[in-house]
């Protein structure tokens, strides 16, 4: 209500965030270690939480809606040279290996840790770059990176049973 008073379907999104927060905290700890559950920690929109990852996914969706149509071909990723973009690209590149490791070790916390890292890298990229810049080639490259990030966050959340709302 506070962050987006005009949000449609608030109850359903609140349910997705609440359930996601609890599931995320349960799965974010190594399964062979004890921990103490905390409502305050699990429901926070900052830090290593489900709502933080869900909010980052929604932010990426908002950027994509503002950007309009993304070209399907001819995107020049060589224009993504700043440190934040390169760091984010490296994280996205590792996704397949992270999934294999989590599967082989039967350890969902590997996925939760990874999507938190992706969300943090995306937020640095978003902070350091104007995504919807005037240079069309640069804009397309940055929007493509936003799209790839949103997709990885959605798949990562889906794999651990958490909804990824497009708006929050």
DSSP file (Angstrom, degrees, kcal/mol; ACC not computed):
  #  RESIDUE AA STRUCTURE BP1 BP2  ACC     N-H-->O    O-->H-N    N-H-->O    O-->H-N    TCO  KAPPA ALPHA  PHI   PSI    X-CA   Y-CA   Z-CA
    1    1 A X              0   0    0      0, 0.0     4,-0.1     0, 0.0     6,-0.1   0.000 360.0 360.0 360.0 -42.6    0.0    0.0    0.0
    2    2 A X        +     0   0    0      1,-0.2     3,-0.3     2,-0.2     0, 0.0   0.910 360.0  37.1 -69.1 -44.3    2.8    2.4    1.0
    3    3 A X  S    S+     0   0    0      1,-0.2    -1,-0.2   165,-0.1     2,-0.2   0.808 136.0  13.7 -82.4 -30.2    5.0    1.8   -2.1
    4    4 A X    >   +     0   0    0    164,-0.2     3,-1.7     1,-0.1    -1,-0.2  -0.591  61.4 172.8-148.5  79.3    2.4    1.4   -4.7
    5    5 A X  T 3  S+     0   0    0     -3,-0.3    -1,-0.1     1,-0.3     5,-0.1   0.733  82.6  53.2 -64.5 -22.4   -1.1    2.5   -3.7
    6    6 A X  T 3  S+     0   0    0      2,-0.1    -1,-0.3    -5,-0.0     2,-0.1   0.329  78.0 134.0 -94.4   7.6   -2.6    2.1   -7.2
    7    7 A X    X   -     0   0    0     -3,-1.7     3,-0.6   161,-0.1     2,-0.2  -0.358  52.1-133.5 -62.6 129.4   -1.4   -1.5   -7.6
    8    8 A X  T 3  S+     0   0    0      1,-0.2     5,-0.1    -2,-0.1    -1,-0.1  -0.549  84.6  17.8 -79.7 149.7   -4.0   -3.8   -8.9
    9    9 A X  T 3> S+     0   0    0     -2,-0.2     4,-2.1     1,-0.1    -1,-0.2   0.874  73.3 166.3  60.4  41.8   -4.6   -7.2   -7.3
   10   10 A X  H <>  +     0   0    0     -3,-0.6     4,-3.0     1,-0.2     5,-0.2   0.869  69.0  54.9 -57.0 -41.7   -2.8   -6.1   -4.1
   11   11 A X  H  > S+     0   0    0      1,-0.2     4,-2.2     2,-0.2    -1,-0.2   0.920 109.5  45.9 -63.1 -43.6   -4.1   -9.1   -2.0
   12   12 A X  H  > S+     0   0    0      2,-0.2     4,-2.3     1,-0.2    -1,-0.2   0.916 115.0  46.9 -66.2 -42.3   -2.8  -11.7   -4.4
   13   13 A X  H  X S+     0   0    0     -4,-2.1     4,-2.5     2,-0.2    -2,-0.2   0.907 111.0  52.1 -66.7 -40.8    0.6  -10.0   -4.7
   14   14 A X  H  X S+     0   0    0     -4,-3.0     4,-2.8    -5,-0.2    -1,-0.2   0.900 109.7  50.3 -60.8 -39.9    0.8   -9.6   -0.9
   15   15 A X  H  X S+     0   0    0     -4,-2.2     4,-2.7    -5,-0.2     5,-0.3   0.921 110.0  49.8 -62.9 -44.6    0.1  -13.3   -0.6
   16   16 A X  H  X S+     0   0    0     -4,-2.3     4,-2.2     1,-0.2   147,-0.3   0.899 114.0  45.6 -61.2 -41.2    2.9  -14.1   -3.1
   17   17 A X  H  X S+     0   0    0     -4,-2.5     4,-2.4     2,-0.2    -2,-0.2   0.923 114.0  47.9 -69.7 -44.2    5.3  -11.9   -1.3
   18   18 A X  H  X S+     0   0    0     -4,-2.8     4,-1.7     2,-0.2    -2,-0.2   0.942 116.7  41.4 -63.1 -48.9    4.4  -13.3    2.2
   19   19 A X  H  X S+     0   0    0     -4,-2.7     4,-2.6     1,-0.2     5,-0.3   0.922 115.4  51.9 -64.2 -43.4    4.6  -16.9    1.1
   20   20 A X  H  X S+     0   0    0     -4,-2.2     4,-2.8    -5,-0.3     5,-0.2   0.871 105.9  55.4 -60.4 -37.7    7.7  -16.2   -0.9
   21   21 A X  H  X S+     0   0    0     -4,-2.4     4,-2.1     2,-0.2    29,-0.3   0.927 111.9  41.9 -62.5 -45.5    9.4  -14.6    2.1
   22   22 A X  H  X S+     0   0    0     -4,-1.7     4,-2.3     2,-0.2    -2,-0.2   0.939 116.8  46.9 -68.6 -47.2    8.9  -17.6    4.3
   23   23 A X  H  X S+     0   0    0     -4,-2.6     4,-2.3     1,-0.2     5,-0.2   0.925 112.3  51.3 -60.5 -44.5    9.8  -20.1    1.7
   24   24 A X  H  X S+     0   0    0     -4,-2.8     4,-1.6    -5,-0.3    -1,-0.2   0.928 110.5  47.3 -60.7 -46.3   12.9  -18.2    0.7
   25   25 A X  H  X S+     0   0    0     -4,-2.1     4,-0.5     1,-0.2    -1,-0.2   0.904 112.0  50.9 -64.3 -38.5   14.1  -17.9    4.3
   26   26 A X  H  < S+     0   0    0     -4,-2.3     3,-0.4     1,-0.2    -1,-0.2   0.890 117.9  38.3 -63.2 -38.8   13.6  -21.6    4.9
   27   27 A X  H  < S+     0   0    0     -4,-2.3    85,-0.3     1,-0.2    -1,-0.2   0.593 101.2  73.4 -90.0 -10.6   15.5  -22.5    1.7
   28   28 A X  H  < S+     0   0    0     -4,-1.6     2,-0.4    -5,-0.2    -1,-0.2   0.623  84.0  78.5 -82.0 -10.6   18.2  -19.9    2.0
   29   29 A X  S  < S-     0   0    0     -4,-0.5    80,-0.2    -3,-0.4    79,-0.1  -0.778  98.5 -97.1 -97.8 141.8   20.0  -21.7    4.8
   30   30 A X    >   -     0   0    0     -2,-0.4     3,-2.0     1,-0.2    -2,-0.1  -0.321  36.2-126.3 -53.9 133.3   22.2  -24.7    4.2
   31   31 A X  T 3  S+     0   0    0      1,-0.3    -1,-0.2    -4,-0.1    -2,-0.0   0.630 105.3  53.0 -67.2 -12.6   19.9  -27.7    4.9
   32   32 A X  T 3  S+     0   0    0      2,-0.1     2,-0.4     0, 0.0    -1,-0.3   0.331  97.1  81.0-102.5   8.7   22.4  -29.2    7.4
   33   33 A X  S <  S-     0   0    0     -3,-2.0     2,-0.2    -4,-0.0    -4,-0.0  -0.897  75.0-126.5-115.6 144.4   22.7  -26.1    9.6
   34   34 A X        +     0   0    0     -2,-0.4     2,-0.3     2,-0.0    -4,-0.1  -0.496  32.8 171.0 -79.1 154.3   20.3  -24.9   12.3
   35   35 A X        -     0   0    0     -2,-0.2     2,-0.5    -6,-0.1    -6,-0.0  -0.969  33.3-112.8-155.3 166.5   19.0  -21.3   12.2
   36   36 A X        -     0   0    0     -2,-0.3     2,-0.1     2,-0.0    -2,-0.0  -0.925  31.7-127.7-108.1 124.2   16.5  -19.1   14.0
   37   37 A X        -     0   0    0     -2,-0.5     2,-0.4     4,-0.0   -15,-0.0  -0.429  25.5-169.6 -69.0 141.6   13.5  -18.0   11.9
   38   38 A X     >  -     0   0    0      1,-0.1     4,-2.5    -2,-0.1     5,-0.2  -0.966  20.8-161.4-137.7 119.1   12.8  -14.2   12.0
   39   39 A X  H  > S+     0   0    0     -2,-0.4     4,-2.2     2,-0.2     5,-0.1   0.915  96.5  52.8 -61.6 -42.3    9.7  -12.6   10.6
   40   40 A X  H  > S+     0   0    0      1,-0.2     4,-0.5     2,-0.2    -1,-0.2   0.924 113.1  42.9 -60.9 -45.4   11.5   -9.2   10.5
   41   41 A X  H >4 S+     0   0    0      1,-0.2     3,-0.9     2,-0.2    -1,-0.2   0.931 114.8  48.7 -67.5 -45.0   14.3  -10.6    8.5
   42   42 A X  H 3< S+     0   0    0     -4,-2.5     9,-0.6     1,-0.2     8,-0.3   0.823 113.3  46.6 -67.9 -30.8   12.2  -12.7    6.1
   43   43 A X  H 3< S+     0   0    0     -4,-2.2    -1,-0.2    -5,-0.2    -2,-0.2   0.448  85.3 117.8 -92.0  -0.3    9.8   -9.9    5.3
   44   44 A X    <<  -     0   0    0     -3,-0.9     8,-0.5    -4,-0.5     7,-0.3  -0.367  56.8-150.3 -70.0 144.6   12.4   -7.2    4.6
   45   45 A X  S    S+     0   0    0      6,-0.2     2,-0.3     7,-0.1    -1,-0.1   0.412  82.9  62.7 -91.4   0.4   12.6   -5.6    1.2
   46   46 A X  S    S+     0   0    0     -5,-0.1     6,-0.1     2,-0.1     2,-0.1  -0.872  91.8  22.1-119.5 156.5   16.4   -5.1    1.7
   47   47 A X  S    S-     0   0    0     -2,-0.3     2,-1.6     1,-0.1     5,-0.0  -0.448 113.6 -24.9  89.4-161.6   19.0   -7.6    2.3
   48   48 A X  S    S+     0   0    0     -2,-0.1     2,-0.3     4,-0.1    -1,-0.1  -0.528  95.5 122.9 -93.9  70.0   19.1  -11.3    1.4
   49   49 A X  S  > S-     0   0    0     -2,-1.6     4,-1.7     1,-0.1     5,-0.1  -0.837  71.9-114.4-130.0 163.0   15.4  -12.0    1.3
   50   50 A X  H  > S+     0   0    0     -8,-0.3     4,-3.0   -29,-0.3     5,-0.2   0.934 115.5  53.4 -61.1 -48.1   12.7  -13.3   -1.0
   51   51 A X  H  > S+     0   0    0     -9,-0.6     4,-2.8    -7,-0.3    -1,-0.2   0.861 106.1  54.9 -58.1 -34.0   10.9   -9.9   -1.2
   52   52 A X  H  > S+     0   0    0     -8,-0.5     4,-2.0     2,-0.2    -1,-0.2   0.929 112.0  42.4 -62.7 -44.8   14.2   -8.2   -2.2
   53   53 A X  H  X S+     0   0    0     -4,-1.7     4,-2.3     2,-0.2    -2,-0.2   0.915 115.1  50.2 -68.4 -42.7   14.6  -10.7   -5.1
   54   54 A X  H  X S+     0   0    0     -4,-3.0     4,-2.4     1,-0.2    -2,-0.2   0.908 110.8  49.5 -61.7 -41.7   10.9  -10.4   -6.0
   55   55 A X  H  X S+     0   0    0     -4,-2.8     4,-2.7    -5,-0.2    -1,-0.2   0.895 109.2  51.7 -65.1 -39.5   11.1   -6.6   -6.0
   56   56 A X  H  X S+     0   0    0     -4,-2.0     4,-2.3     2,-0.2    -1,-0.2   0.909 109.5  50.4 -62.9 -41.3   14.1   -6.6   -8.2
   57   57 A X  H  X S+     0   0    0     -4,-2.3     4,-2.1     2,-0.2    -2,-0.2   0.923 111.9  47.4 -60.6 -44.9   12.2   -8.9  -10.6
   58   58 A X  H  X S+     0   0    0     -4,-2.4     4,-2.3     2,-0.2    -2,-0.2   0.886 109.6  53.4 -65.0 -38.8    9.3   -6.4  -10.6
   59   59 A X  H  X S+     0   0    0     -4,-2.7     4,-2.3     2,-0.2    -1,-0.2   0.910 108.3  50.0 -61.8 -42.4   11.7   -3.5  -11.1
   60   60 A X  H  X S+     0   0    0     -4,-2.3     4,-2.2     1,-0.2    -1,-0.2   0.906 109.6  51.9 -62.2 -40.8   13.2   -5.2  -14.2
   61   61 A X  H  X S+     0   0    0     -4,-2.1     4,-2.3     2,-0.2    -2,-0.2   0.896 107.6  51.9 -61.9 -40.3    9.6   -5.7  -15.5
   62   62 A X  H  X S+     0   0    0     -4,-2.3     4,-2.2     2,-0.2    -2,-0.2   0.917 109.2  49.9 -62.2 -44.1    8.8   -2.1  -15.0
   63   63 A X  H  X S+     0   0    0     -4,-2.3     4,-2.1     1,-0.2    -1,-0.2   0.906 110.2  50.8 -60.6 -41.6   11.9   -1.1  -17.0
   64   64 A X  H  X S+     0   0    0     -4,-2.2     4,-1.3     2,-0.2    -1,-0.2   0.888 108.5  51.4 -66.2 -38.5   11.0   -3.5  -19.8
   65   65 A X  H  < S+     0   0    0     -4,-2.3    -1,-0.2     1,-0.2    -2,-0.2   0.908 112.7  46.3 -63.6 -40.4    7.5   -2.0  -19.9
   66   66 A X  H  < S+     0   0    0     -4,-2.2    -2,-0.2     1,-0.2    -1,-0.2   0.834 109.0  56.3 -69.0 -32.1    8.9    1.5  -20.2
   67   67 A X  H  < S-     0   0    0     -4,-2.1     2,-0.3     1,-0.2    -1,-0.2   0.784  92.4-158.0 -72.5 -27.6   11.5    0.4  -22.8
   68   68 A X     <  +     0   0    0     -4,-1.3     2,-0.2    -3,-0.2    -1,-0.2  -0.619  52.9  12.5  83.2-145.0    8.9   -0.9  -25.2
   69   69 A X        -     0   0    0     -2,-0.3     2,-0.5     1,-0.0    -4,-0.0  -0.479  66.3-146.1 -76.9 132.3    9.9   -3.5  -27.8
   70   70 A X        -     0   0    0     -2,-0.2     2,-0.1    73,-0.1    -1,-0.0  -0.839  23.3-117.4 -95.2 130.2   13.2   -5.2  -27.6
   71   71 A X        -     0   0    0     -2,-0.5     4,-0.1     1,-0.1     3,-0.0  -0.403  15.8-148.7 -63.2 142.7   14.9   -6.0  -30.8
   72   72 A X  S    S+     0   0    0     -2,-0.1     2,-0.3     2,-0.1    -1,-0.1   0.728  76.1  25.8 -87.0 -22.8   15.4   -9.8  -31.2
   73   73 A X  S    S+     0   0    0      1,-0.1     3,-0.1     3,-0.0    -1,-0.0  -0.888 101.7  43.5-134.8 165.4   18.5   -9.6  -33.3
   74   74 A X        +     0   0    0     -2,-0.3     2,-0.5     1,-0.3    -1,-0.1   0.675  63.9 155.5  76.9  18.3   21.4   -7.2  -33.8
   75   75 A X        -     0   0    0     -3,-0.1     2,-1.2    65,-0.1    -1,-0.3  -0.678  37.0-143.8 -81.2 127.2   22.0   -6.4  -30.1
   76   76 A X    >   +     0   0    0     -2,-0.5     3,-1.7    61,-0.3    65,-0.1  -0.726  22.6 176.3 -95.9  90.9   25.5   -5.3  -29.6
   77   77 A X  G >  S+     0   0    0     -2,-1.2     3,-1.9     1,-0.3    -1,-0.2   0.645  70.8  80.8 -70.0 -12.9   26.5   -6.7  -26.2
   78   78 A X  G 3  S+     0   0    0      1,-0.3    -1,-0.3    -3,-0.1    -2,-0.1   0.676  80.6  68.3 -65.0 -14.9   30.0   -5.3  -26.7
   79   79 A X  G <  S+     0   0    0     -3,-1.7     2,-1.5     1,-0.2     3,-0.3   0.588  77.3  86.9 -78.3 -10.2   28.6   -2.0  -25.6
   80   80 A X    <   +     0   0    0     -3,-1.9    -1,-0.2     1,-0.2     9,-0.1  -0.623  50.9 132.6 -90.5  79.0   28.2   -3.4  -22.1
   81   81 A X        +     0   0    0     -2,-1.5    -1,-0.2     4,-0.1    -2,-0.1   0.575  29.3 104.9-109.7 -12.5   31.6   -2.5  -20.9
   82   82 A X  S  > S-     0   0    0     -3,-0.3     4,-2.4     1,-0.1     5,-0.2  -0.320  80.7-110.5 -72.4 159.2   31.2   -0.9  -17.5
   83   83 A X  H  > S+     0   0    0      1,-0.2     4,-2.8     2,-0.2     5,-0.2   0.877 115.1  52.0 -57.3 -44.2   32.1   -2.9  -14.4
   84   84 A X  H  > S+     0   0    0      1,-0.2     4,-2.0     2,-0.2    41,-0.3   0.901 112.1  45.9 -63.8 -41.1   28.5   -3.3  -13.2
   85   85 A X  H  > S+     0   0    0      2,-0.2     4,-2.5     1,-0.2    -2,-0.2   0.922 113.8  48.3 -67.2 -44.0   27.3   -4.6  -16.5
   86   86 A X  H  X S+     0   0    0     -4,-2.4     4,-2.2     2,-0.2    -2,-0.2   0.914 110.9  51.0 -64.4 -43.0   30.2   -7.0  -16.9
   87   87 A X  H  X S+     0   0    0     -4,-2.8     4,-2.0    -5,-0.2    -1,-0.2   0.927 111.4  48.0 -59.1 -45.1   29.7   -8.3  -13.3
   88   88 A X  H  X S+     0   0    0     -4,-2.0     4,-2.5    33,-0.2    -2,-0.2   0.910 109.3  53.1 -63.1 -42.8   26.0   -8.9  -14.0
   89   89 A X  H  X S+     0   0    0     -4,-2.5     4,-2.3     1,-0.2    -1,-0.2   0.901 107.1  52.4 -58.8 -41.6   26.8  -10.7  -17.3
   90   90 A X  H  X S+     0   0    0     -4,-2.2     4,-1.3     2,-0.2    -1,-0.2   0.911 109.0  49.8 -62.4 -42.5   29.2  -13.0  -15.4
   91   91 A X  H >< S+     0   0    0     -4,-2.0     3,-0.6     1,-0.2     4,-0.4   0.948 111.4  48.1 -60.2 -48.1   26.5  -13.9  -12.9
   92   92 A X  H >< S+     0   0    0     -4,-2.5     3,-1.2     1,-0.3     4,-0.3   0.877 107.6  56.3 -61.8 -37.0   24.0  -14.7  -15.6
   93   93 A X  H 3< S+     0   0    0     -4,-2.3     3,-0.4     1,-0.2     4,-0.3   0.820 103.7  55.2 -62.7 -31.8   26.6  -16.8  -17.5
   94   94 A X  T <X S+     0   0    0     -4,-1.3     4,-2.3    -3,-0.6    -1,-0.2   0.532  78.7  98.5 -78.9  -7.0   27.0  -18.9  -14.3
   95   95 A X  H <> S+     0   0    0     -3,-1.2     4,-2.4    -4,-0.4    -1,-0.2   0.884  80.8  49.4 -54.5 -48.0   23.3  -19.8  -14.0
   96   96 A X  H  > S+     0   0    0     -3,-0.4     4,-2.2    -4,-0.3    -1,-0.2   0.925 112.3  48.1 -58.4 -46.3   23.5  -23.2  -15.7
   97   97 A X  H  > S+     0   0    0     -4,-0.3     4,-2.4     1,-0.2    -1,-0.2   0.871 110.0  52.7 -63.9 -36.9   26.5  -24.3  -13.5
   98   98 A X  H  X S+     0   0    0     -4,-2.3     4,-2.7     2,-0.2    -1,-0.2   0.914 108.6  50.3 -64.4 -43.3   24.7  -23.1  -10.4
   99   99 A X  H  X S+     0   0    0     -4,-2.4     4,-2.2    -5,-0.2    -2,-0.2   0.918 111.2  48.4 -61.9 -43.4   21.6  -25.1  -11.2
  100  100 A X  H  X S+     0   0    0     -4,-2.2     4,-2.8     2,-0.2     5,-0.2   0.923 111.9  49.2 -62.9 -44.4   23.8  -28.2  -11.8
  101  101 A X  H  X S+     0   0    0     -4,-2.4     4,-2.1     1,-0.2    -2,-0.2   0.923 111.1  49.2 -61.8 -44.6   25.6  -27.7   -8.5
  102  102 A X  H  X>S+     0   0    0     -4,-2.7     5,-2.1     1,-0.2     4,-0.6   0.891 113.9  47.2 -62.4 -39.4   22.3  -27.3   -6.6
  103  103 A X  H ><5S+     0   0    0     -4,-2.2     3,-0.7    -5,-0.2    -2,-0.2   0.936 112.5  47.6 -66.5 -47.9   20.9  -30.4   -8.2
  104  104 A X  H 3<5S+     0   0    0     -4,-2.8    -2,-0.2     1,-0.2    -1,-0.2   0.840 119.9  38.7 -64.3 -33.5   24.0  -32.5   -7.5
  105  105 A X  H 3<5S-     0   0    0     -4,-2.1    -1,-0.2    -5,-0.2    -2,-0.2   0.452 101.4-129.3 -95.9  -1.5   24.2  -31.4   -3.9
  106  106 A X  T <<5 +     0   0    0     -3,-0.7     2,-0.5    -4,-0.6    -3,-0.2   0.932  63.4 139.8  51.3  48.0   20.4  -31.4   -3.2
  107  107 A X    > < -     0   0    0     -5,-2.1     3,-1.4    -6,-0.2     4,-0.5  -0.845  36.4-179.2-131.5  94.9   20.9  -27.9   -1.9
  108  108 A X  T >> S+     0   0    0     -2,-0.5     4,-2.1     1,-0.3     3,-0.8   0.737  78.7  75.4 -65.0 -21.3   18.3  -25.2   -2.7
  109  109 A X  H 3> S+     0   0    0      1,-0.3     4,-2.5     2,-0.2    -1,-0.3   0.767  86.1  63.8 -63.7 -21.8   20.4  -22.6   -0.7
  110  110 A X  H <> S+     0   0    0     -3,-1.4     4,-1.8     2,-0.2    -1,-0.3   0.901 105.7  44.2 -65.1 -39.9   22.8  -22.5   -3.7
  111  111 A X  H <> S+     0   0    0     -3,-0.8     4,-2.7    -4,-0.5     5,-0.2   0.919 113.4  49.5 -70.9 -43.7   19.9  -21.2   -5.8
  112  112 A X  H  X S+     0   0    0     -4,-2.1     4,-1.8   -85,-0.3    -2,-0.2   0.927 112.1  48.2 -63.0 -42.9   18.7  -18.7   -3.2
  113  113 A X  H  X S+     0   0    0     -4,-2.5     4,-2.2     1,-0.2    -1,-0.2   0.922 112.6  50.1 -61.0 -43.6   22.3  -17.3   -2.7
  114  114 A X  H  X S+     0   0    0     -4,-1.8     4,-2.6    -5,-0.2    -2,-0.2   0.927 109.5  48.0 -63.5 -46.5   22.7  -17.0   -6.5
  115  115 A X  H  X S+     0   0    0     -4,-2.7     4,-2.3     1,-0.2    -1,-0.2   0.820 110.3  52.9 -70.9 -26.4   19.5  -15.1   -7.1
  116  116 A X  H  X S+     0   0    0     -4,-1.8     4,-2.7    -5,-0.2    -1,-0.2   0.930 110.0  48.8 -65.6 -44.8   20.3  -12.7   -4.3
  117  117 A X  H  X S+     0   0    0     -4,-2.2     4,-2.5     2,-0.2    -2,-0.2   0.902 111.8  48.8 -60.4 -41.5   23.7  -12.2   -5.9
  118  118 A X  H  X S+     0   0    0     -4,-2.6     4,-2.9     2,-0.2    -1,-0.2   0.928 111.2  50.0 -63.7 -45.0   22.1  -11.6   -9.3
  119  119 A X  H  X S+     0   0    0     -4,-2.3     4,-2.4     1,-0.2    -2,-0.2   0.911 112.4  47.2 -61.1 -42.7   19.6   -9.1   -7.7
  120  120 A X  H  X S+     0   0    0     -4,-2.7     4,-1.8     2,-0.2    -1,-0.2   0.913 113.2  48.2 -65.4 -42.0   22.4   -7.2   -6.0
  121  121 A X  H  X S+     0   0    0     -4,-2.5     4,-2.3    -5,-0.2   -33,-0.2   0.900 111.6  50.9 -64.6 -40.2   24.4   -7.1   -9.2
  122  122 A X  H  X S+     0   0    0     -4,-2.9     4,-3.1     1,-0.2     5,-0.2   0.922 108.2  51.6 -62.9 -43.7   21.4   -6.0  -11.2
  123  123 A X  H  X S+     0   0    0     -4,-2.4     4,-2.0     2,-0.2    -1,-0.2   0.850 109.7  49.5 -65.6 -33.2   20.7   -3.2   -8.7
  124  124 A X  H  X S+     0   0    0     -4,-1.8     4,-2.5     2,-0.2    -1,-0.2   0.930 112.7  48.1 -66.5 -44.2   24.3   -2.0   -9.0
  125  125 A X  H  X S+     0   0    0     -4,-2.3     4,-1.4   -41,-0.3    -2,-0.2   0.928 112.9  47.9 -58.7 -47.0   23.9   -2.0  -12.8
  126  126 A X  H  < S+     0   0    0     -4,-3.1    -1,-0.2     1,-0.2     5,-0.2   0.876 113.7  47.7 -62.8 -39.5   20.6   -0.2  -12.6
  127  127 A X  H  < S+     0   0    0     -4,-2.0    -1,-0.2    -5,-0.2    -2,-0.2   0.884 116.1  43.0 -68.3 -39.6   22.2    2.4  -10.2
  128  128 A X  H  < S+     0   0    0     -4,-2.5     2,-0.4    -5,-0.1    -2,-0.2   0.608 113.3  52.9 -86.1 -12.9   25.3    3.0  -12.4
  129  129 A X  S  < S-     0   0    0     -4,-1.4     2,-0.9    -5,-0.2     3,-0.1  -0.941  71.3-131.0-130.2 144.9   23.6    3.1  -15.8
  130  130 A X    >   -     0   0    0     -2,-0.4     3,-0.6     1,-0.2    12,-0.1  -0.848  26.8-168.2 -86.1 108.8   20.8    5.0  -17.5
  131  131 A X  T 3  S+     0   0    0     -2,-0.9     2,-1.3     1,-0.3    12,-0.2   0.939  80.8  48.0 -68.3 -47.4   19.0    2.0  -19.0
  132  132 A X  T 3  S+     0   0    0     -3,-0.1    -1,-0.3    10,-0.1     7,-0.1  -0.436  85.4 159.5 -94.4  61.3   16.7    4.0  -21.3
  133  133 A X    <   -     0   0    0     -2,-1.3     6,-0.1    -3,-0.6    -2,-0.0  -0.181  52.4-109.2 -79.2 173.8   19.4    6.2  -22.7
  134  134 A X  S    S+     0   0    0      4,-0.1     2,-0.6     5,-0.1    -1,-0.1   0.843  94.9  88.0 -76.3 -34.7   19.3    8.2  -26.0
  135  135 A X     >  -     0   0    0      1,-0.2     4,-2.8     2,-0.1     5,-0.2  -0.551  69.8-153.5 -68.6 114.3   21.8    6.0  -27.9
  136  136 A X  H  > S+     0   0    0     -2,-0.6     4,-2.6     1,-0.2     5,-0.2   0.865  90.0  49.4 -63.0 -40.2   19.5    3.3  -29.4
  137  137 A X  H  > S+     0   0    0      2,-0.2     4,-2.0     1,-0.2   -61,-0.3   0.920 114.6  45.2 -65.7 -42.8   22.2    0.6  -29.7
  138  138 A X  H  > S+     0   0    0      2,-0.2     4,-2.4     1,-0.2    -2,-0.2   0.907 112.4  52.0 -65.8 -41.8   23.3    1.2  -26.1
  139  139 A X  H  X S+     0   0    0     -4,-2.8     4,-2.9     1,-0.2     5,-0.2   0.933 109.3  49.6 -59.4 -47.0   19.7    1.2  -24.9
  140  140 A X  H  X S+     0   0    0     -4,-2.6     4,-2.3     1,-0.2    -1,-0.2   0.894 110.6  49.9 -61.9 -40.3   19.0   -2.1  -26.7
  141  141 A X  H  X S+     0   0    0     -4,-2.0     4,-1.6     2,-0.2    -1,-0.2   0.921 114.1  44.8 -64.2 -43.4   22.0   -3.7  -25.2
  142  142 A X  H  X S+     0   0    0     -4,-2.4     4,-2.1     2,-0.2    -2,-0.2   0.895 112.8  50.5 -69.0 -40.0   21.1   -2.5  -21.7
  143  143 A X  H  X S+     0   0    0     -4,-2.9     4,-2.6   -12,-0.2    -1,-0.2   0.885 107.9  53.9 -65.6 -37.7   17.4   -3.5  -22.1
  144  144 A X  H  X S+     0   0    0     -4,-2.3     4,-2.5    -5,-0.2    -1,-0.2   0.887 108.1  50.0 -62.3 -38.1   18.5   -7.0  -23.3
  145  145 A X  H  X S+     0   0    0     -4,-1.6     4,-2.2     2,-0.2    -2,-0.2   0.882 109.9  50.5 -68.0 -38.0   20.6   -7.3  -20.1
  146  146 A X  H  X S+     0   0    0     -4,-2.1     4,-2.7     2,-0.2    -2,-0.2   0.927 111.1  49.4 -62.1 -44.7   17.5   -6.3  -18.0
  147  147 A X  H  X S+     0   0    0     -4,-2.6     4,-2.3     1,-0.2    -2,-0.2   0.926 111.2  48.3 -61.0 -46.2   15.4   -8.9  -19.9
  148  148 A X  H  X S+     0   0    0     -4,-2.5     4,-2.3     1,-0.2    -1,-0.2   0.889 112.3  49.6 -63.0 -39.3   18.0  -11.6  -19.3
  149  149 A X  H  X S+     0   0    0     -4,-2.2     4,-2.7     2,-0.2     5,-0.2   0.935 109.8  50.3 -64.6 -46.6   18.2  -10.7  -15.6
  150  150 A X  H  X S+     0   0    0     -4,-2.7     4,-2.4     1,-0.2    -2,-0.2   0.908 111.2  50.0 -58.5 -42.6   14.5  -10.8  -15.2
  151  151 A X  H  X S+     0   0    0     -4,-2.3     4,-2.7     2,-0.2     5,-0.2   0.922 111.1  47.6 -63.5 -45.5   14.3  -14.2  -16.8
  152  152 A X  H  X S+     0   0    0     -4,-2.3     4,-2.7     2,-0.2    -2,-0.2   0.909 112.8  49.2 -63.8 -42.2   17.0  -15.6  -14.6
  153  153 A X  H  X S+     0   0    0     -4,-2.7     4,-2.6     2,-0.2     5,-0.2   0.919 112.4  48.5 -63.2 -42.4   15.4  -14.2  -11.5
  154  154 A X  H  X S+     0   0    0     -4,-2.4     4,-2.9    -5,-0.2    -2,-0.2   0.941 113.9  44.8 -63.5 -47.8   12.0  -15.6  -12.5
  155  155 A X  H  X S+     0   0    0     -4,-2.7     4,-2.5     2,-0.2    -2,-0.2   0.922 113.5  51.1 -63.6 -43.6   13.4  -19.1  -13.3
  156  156 A X  H  X S+     0   0    0     -4,-2.7     4,-0.9    -5,-0.2    -2,-0.2   0.928 113.5  44.4 -59.3 -46.2   15.4  -19.1  -10.1
  157  157 A X  H ><>S+     0   0    0     -4,-2.6     5,-2.7     1,-0.2     3,-0.7   0.919 112.1  52.9 -64.2 -43.9   12.3  -18.2   -8.0
  158  158 A X  H ><5S+     0   0    0     -4,-2.9     3,-1.7     1,-0.2    -2,-0.2   0.896 103.0  58.5 -57.8 -41.1   10.2  -20.7   -9.8
  159  159 A X  H 3<5S+     0   0    0     -4,-2.5    -1,-0.2     1,-0.3    -2,-0.2   0.783 109.4  43.4 -63.4 -27.0   12.6  -23.5   -9.1
  160  160 A X  T <<5S-     0   0    0     -4,-0.9    -1,-0.3    -3,-0.7    -2,-0.2   0.238 123.6-102.4-103.6  13.8   12.3  -22.9   -5.4
  161  161 A X  T < 5S+     0   0    0     -3,-1.7     2,-0.4     1,-0.2    -3,-0.2   0.764  77.0 132.0  80.5  27.1    8.5  -22.6   -5.5
  162  162 A X      < -     0   0    0     -5,-2.7    -1,-0.2    -8,-0.1    -2,-0.2  -0.929  53.8-124.5-116.8 136.1    8.2  -18.8   -5.3
  163  163 A X        -     0   0    0     -2,-0.4     2,-0.6  -147,-0.3  -143,-0.0  -0.441  13.4-146.5 -73.1 148.5    6.1  -16.5   -7.5
  164  164 A X        -     0   0    0     -2,-0.1    -1,-0.1  -107,-0.1   -10,-0.1  -0.826  17.0-152.1-117.8  89.2    7.8  -13.7   -9.3
  165  165 A X        -     0   0    0     -2,-0.6  -104,-0.2     1,-0.1     3,-0.1  -0.295  10.6-146.6 -63.4 144.5    5.2  -10.8   -9.5
  166  166 A X  S    S+     0   0    0      1,-0.2     2,-0.4  -105,-0.1    -1,-0.1   0.699  86.3  33.6 -82.2 -20.0    5.6   -8.4  -12.5
  167  167 A X              0   0    0      1,-0.1    -1,-0.2  -106,-0.1  -108,-0.1  -0.991 360.0 360.0-135.7 143.6    4.4   -5.5  -10.4
  168  168 A X              0   0    0     -2,-0.4  -164,-0.2  -113,-0.1  -165,-0.1   0.285 360.0 360.0-141.5 360.0    4.8   -4.7   -6.7
